[in-house]
Amino acid sequence: MSIKYAIVALVDPSDHPRIYHAFLYLFELKNNGIEAELYLDGAAVKIIEELEKNPSDVIKPLYDRAVREGLIKEACGFCANAFGVKEKISKSDILLSREGEHISISKLAKDGFQIITI
């Protein structure tokens, strides 16, 4: 079985070095033929709202590429609701986890993903 990675971003999108690295790792893995997916959890769910406020943000092209390539697999429905961005994510191409539930780390592990948290 090949190694797969789930990158779980928990960091507030205003923390540019960390959120940048979530995308950097995602694209480095993909560019080298390694399966990788990005999951938005915790404060990272605010990325859509943050990028709407600042469309010239250095993170925007990375985010747009990840969305375009279908690499952002899921955002935490619980956190999206808590941070008030559930509606914005619902209108995007990003899947929300079930209402009141966080992203299932155990499901990712059972599906063979190694988990990287940022």
ABEGO torsion letter per residue (X at the ends): XBBBBBBBBABBAABAAAAAAAAAAAAAAAAAGBBBBBBBBEAAAAAAAAAAABAABAAAAAAAAAAAAGABABBBAAAAAAAGAAAAAAABABBBBBBGBBBBAAAAAAAGBBBBBX
